[in-house]
Amino acid sequence: MAKKFPLNPKHPERVCWGCDMYCPVDATKCGNGSNRTQHPSEVLGEDWYLVGDWDLDIPPPEQPSTASDK
């Protein structure tokens, strides 16, 4: 089973997100080691998982309540 993909990791720049190994930046195993794959939050922003069809098994985000809801 694949590792659960983090939505907004604390330090995405420290990890290569190119496969399920999640290697440190200076020790990538799956590629040629010249570049790391960025986390989608680095490219698309913190709400990256709401845009597009990522096929992630996550619940939809809660909508903020307004004064008229009460």
Secondary structure, DSSP 8 states (H G I E B T S, - for coil): ------SS-S-GGGB--SSTT--BGGG-SSS-SS-----HHHHH-TTGGGSS--------------GGG-
